[in-house]
Amino acid sequence: MAQAWKCAGLRWAADGPVLAWIGGRRSALVRGKRVAFGVAEGGERTCVGARGHACPAGVAVSGRSTGARCEECARLDRAHSVAADTIADDPRPYRVYLAWFGPGLVKVGITAYERGAARLLEQGAVCFSWLGHGPLMAARRTEELLRAALRVPDRIPYAHKRAVRAGLPGSEEERAAEIAELHARAVGLGGWPESLTPEAFRAVDHVGLFGIEPSGRGPAAVGEVVRLVAGGAIGGELVAVAGPDLHLATERGVVVLDTRLMTGWELVAVSGEACAVPVREFTGAAAGVQDGLF
């Protein structure tokens, strides 16, 4: 019987993206390499637990869930979350940023100063700029100020991010234009907390790091994996990695796999290119099980 592994998710390390596995093993995600795995026959997806602890009940979870947690573990995981506004006394400095994911998709957010750009890479930000840094509550108040004054959200669904990647402008200047304009408006607002130090505009572009091609320069993704299924398998050449997403070149075009859908399953190595997984086409066609997808 083939050895089964459990995925712990995609991580953005200093030298690039890696897939982490339960037990400590890591697999470097190098563009051009073949990525292929199967889901154990007859298996089911189970809760991954919370904050480093296994789910005590081993609850089965939906194949469509990107969190792969039962209700109780999801509650525990967010109990000490800056993103969920459950921590107010974190002494670490934080940064406020503007992130751009594609035409018309800009968000404001905060991240711990010590994490650098890791949070932006995890979210799949195509380009971004820092706005300022300071204590957590000052960063949070600034985030709220910008949301209200500039009408920019603090969350954008991943499905929207994927859908616009095929139409990215060709130059860094074009990709940075929206956040440059918003940054200028933001620094002109009154009401910034005195303890937050503003930062000058400097666009950081991730197109080259992700490996995604601007419009017209390469094959656009044709769809996204909806979920994995017991006994299924997927494989293809890795052409790009953006946020948690793998862009795999398949027999029917480039398909996007959200690695968060891999967690909770027992996965095994496979050979060959054939597979069957549910895929939603970006054209709006109904998703279905595709034989020989990769």
VENCOR-V340127 format. One record per residue. N is the residue number from 1. RES is the residue in three letters. PHI is phi in whole degrees, -180 to 180 (none if undefined). D_FIRST is the distance of its C-alpha to the first C-alpha in Angstrom with 1 decimal. Layout:
n = {N,N}
res = {RES,RES}
phi = {PHI,PHI}
d_first = {D_FIRST,D_FIRST}
This chain:
n = {1,2,3,4,5,6,7,8,9,10,11,12,13,14,15,16,17,18,19,20,21,22,23,24,25,26,27,28,29,30,31,32,33,34,35,36,37,38,39,40,41,42,43,44,45,46,47,48,49,50,51,52,53,54,55,56,57,58,59,60,61,62,63,64,65,66,67,68,69,70,71,72,73,74,75,76,77,78,79,80,81,82,83,84,85,86,87,88,89,90,91,92,93,94,95,96,97,98,99,100,101,102,103,104,105,106,107,108,109,110,111,112,113,114,115,116,117,118,119,120,121,122,123,124,125,126,127,128,129,130,131,132,133,134,135,136,137,138,139,140,141,142,143,144,145,146,147,148,149,150,151,152,153,154,155,156,157,158,159,160,161,162,163,164,165,166,167,168,169,170,171,172,173,174,175,176,177,178,179,180,181,182,183,184,185,186,187,188,189,190,191,192,193,194,195,196,197,198,199,200,201,202,203,204,205,206,207,208,209,210,211,212,213,214,215,216,217,218,219,220,221,222,223,224,225,226,227,228,229,230,231,232,233,234,235,236,237,238,239,240,241,242,243,244,245,246,247,248,249,250,251,252,253,254,255,256,257,258,259,260,261,262,263,264,265,266,267,268,269,270,271,272,273,274,275,276,277,278,279,280,281,282,283,284,285,286,287,288,289,290,291,292,293,294}
res = {MET,ALA,GLN,ALA,TRP,LYS,CYS,ALA,GLY,LEU,ARG,TRP,ALA,ALA,ASP,GLY,PRO,VAL,LEU,ALA,TRP,ILE,GLY,GLY,ARG,ARG,SER,ALA,LEU,VAL,ARG,GLY,LYS,ARG,VAL,ALA,PHE,GLY,VAL,ALA,GLU,GLY,GLY,GLU,ARG,THR,CYS,VAL,GLY,ALA,ARG,GLY,HIS,ALA,CYS,PRO,ALA,GLY,VAL,ALA,VAL,SER,GLY,ARG,SER,THR,GLY,ALA,ARG,CYS,GLU,GLU,CYS,ALA,ARG,LEU,ASP,ARG,ALA,HIS,SER,VAL,ALA,ALA,ASP,THR,ILE,ALA,ASP,ASP,PRO,ARG,PRO,TYR,ARG,VAL,TYR,LEU,ALA,TRP,PHE,GLY,PRO,GLY,LEU,VAL,LYS,VAL,GLY,ILE,THR,ALA,TYR,GLU,ARG,GLY,ALA,ALA,ARG,LEU,LEU,GLU,GLN,GLY,ALA,VAL,CYS,PHE,SER,TRP,LEU,GLY,HIS,GLY,PRO,LEU,MET,ALA,ALA,ARG,ARG,THR,GLU,GLU,LEU,LEU,ARG,ALA,ALA,LEU,ARG,VAL,PRO,ASP,ARG,ILE,PRO,TYR,ALA,HIS,LYS,ARG,ALA,VAL,ARG,ALA,GLY,LEU,PRO,GLY,SER,GLU,GLU,GLU,ARG,ALA,ALA,GLU,ILE,ALA,GLU,LEU,HIS,ALA,ARG,ALA,VAL,GLY,LEU,GLY,GLY,TRP,PRO,GLU,SER,LEU,THR,PRO,GLU,ALA,PHE,ARG,ALA,VAL,ASP,HIS,VAL,GLY,LEU,PHE,GLY,ILE,GLU,PRO,SER,GLY,ARG,GLY,PRO,ALA,ALA,VAL,GLY,GLU,VAL,VAL,ARG,LEU,VAL,ALA,GLY,GLY,ALA,ILE,GLY,GLY,GLU,LEU,VAL,ALA,VAL,ALA,GLY,PRO,ASP,LEU,HIS,LEU,ALA,THR,GLU,ARG,GLY,VAL,VAL,VAL,LEU,ASP,THR,ARG,LEU,MET,THR,GLY,TRP,GLU,LEU,VAL,ALA,VAL,SER,GLY,GLU,ALA,CYS,ALA,VAL,PRO,VAL,ARG,GLU,PHE,THR,GLY,ALA,ALA,ALA,GLY,VAL,GLN,ASP,GLY,LEU,PHE}
phi = {none,-66,-68,-102,-122,-117,-79,-103,108,-89,-124,-99,-88,-61,-103,124,-76,-140,-92,-97,-123,-58,109,108,-66,-133,-120,-66,-100,-100,-60,99,-82,-91,-114,-152,-158,-121,-98,-53,-63,76,-83,-137,-85,-119,-57,-87,85,-142,51,85,-113,-69,-67,-63,-100,56,-67,-73,-127,-65,-70,-87,-72,-83,-85,54,-128,-74,-60,-68,-69,-64,-64,-66,-66,-92,-66,-130,-116,-64,-62,-91,64,-100,-123,-122,-116,-67,-80,-71,-73,-127,-116,-103,-137,-113,-121,-118,-114,160,-52,82,-115,-126,-135,-110,-160,-130,-152,-60,-55,-66,-83,59,-91,-56,-63,-68,-67,-62,-82,80,-66,-71,-151,-157,-144,-73,-110,177,-145,169,-62,-53,-68,-68,-65,-66,-65,-67,-58,-65,-60,-70,-59,-74,-79,-101,58,-112,-79,-106,-144,-135,-58,-61,-59,-68,-62,-65,-64,-95,-63,-71,-117,-71,-60,-80,-112,-63,-62,-66,-69,-91,-60,-67,-74,-64,-66,-69,-61,-62,-68,-64,-70,-88,-77,-89,95,-67,-60,-64,-83,-97,-91,-65,-123,-65,-66,-152,-75,-115,-105,-109,-57,-66,-66,-71,88,-82,-99,-60,-53,86,-101,-171,-68,-82,-66,-100,-177,-132,-68,-82,-166,-93,-136,-58,85,-83,-153,-136,-168,173,-77,-79,-107,-163,-136,-135,61,-91,-96,-101,-99,-111,-79,-118,-66,-113,115,-81,-120,-97,-116,-77,-65,-67,-74,-82,-69,90,-99,-91,-115,-129,-71,-134,-118,86,-110,-72,-162,-144,-142,-70,-131,-103,-78,-69,-77,101,-66,-65,-75,-162,-74,-108,-77,67,-58,-99}
d_first = {0.0,3.8,6.5,8.8,12.5,15.7,18.7,22.0,24.1,26.1,28.7,31.8,32.2,35.3,33.8,32.3,29.5,26.0,22.9,22.4,19.2,19.1,19.5,21.9,20.1,22.0,21.7,25.1,25.9,28.1,29.8,29.0,25.3,22.6,20.6,17.6,14.7,13.1,13.2,10.3,11.2,13.6,13.9,17.4,19.2,20.7,23.8,23.5,26.4,29.6,31.1,28.2,27.7,24.8,25.9,26.9,26.2,23.0,24.8,23.3,24.9,25.9,23.9,27.2,28.1,28.2,28.7,25.6,27.7,29.2,33.0,33.4,31.2,32.8,36.2,35.3,34.0,37.4,39.5,40.1,40.0,42.7,41.7,42.2,45.6,44.7,45.7,49.4,49.9,47.4,49.7,47.8,49.5,48.2,48.6,49.5,48.3,48.7,45.6,45.6,42.7,44.6,48.0,49.3,46.3,47.6,46.8,48.1,46.0,45.9,43.6,43.9,45.9,43.6,40.7,42.6,41.3,37.7,38.4,39.8,36.7,34.4,36.6,36.7,40.4,41.7,44.7,46.4,49.4,50.2,53.1,53.8,52.5,53.6,52.8,50.2,52.7,54.9,51.9,51.1,54.7,54.8,51.7,53.4,56.7,55.1,53.2,56.5,58.8,56.7,54.7,51.4,48.3,46.0,42.9,41.8,38.8,36.0,36.3,39.9,38.9,36.5,39.0,41.7,39.9,40.6,44.3,44.8,48.1,48.2,50.0,49.4,52.9,52.2,49.0,50.8,53.9,53.0,52.1,55.1,57.4,55.9,56.0,59.7,60.4,58.4,60.4,63.6,62.9,64.7,63.1,60.6,60.1,62.2,59.3,57.1,57.8,57.6,55.8,57.1,55.2,52.7,50.1,46.6,44.8,41.0,40.8,40.2,37.7,35.6,36.0,37.3,40.0,43.4,44.6,45.1,43.4,39.9,37.7,37.7,34.7,34.6,32.6,30.2,26.8,27.7,24.3,20.6,19.1,15.8,14.0,16.4,16.2,19.1,20.2,23.5,25.9,27.1,30.8,31.8,31.0,33.4,33.1,29.6,29.4,27.5,29.4,27.2,28.8,27.4,28.6,30.9,32.1,31.3,29.3,29.2,26.2,27.1,24.5,25.5,23.7,20.3,20.9,19.6,16.4,12.8,12.2,9.7,11.0,12.2,14.6,17.8,20.4,20.2,19.5,21.1,22.4,25.8,28.4,32.0,34.4,37.1,39.7,39.3,37.6,35.5,31.9,29.4,25.9,26.2,24.4,23.9,25.1,23.9}
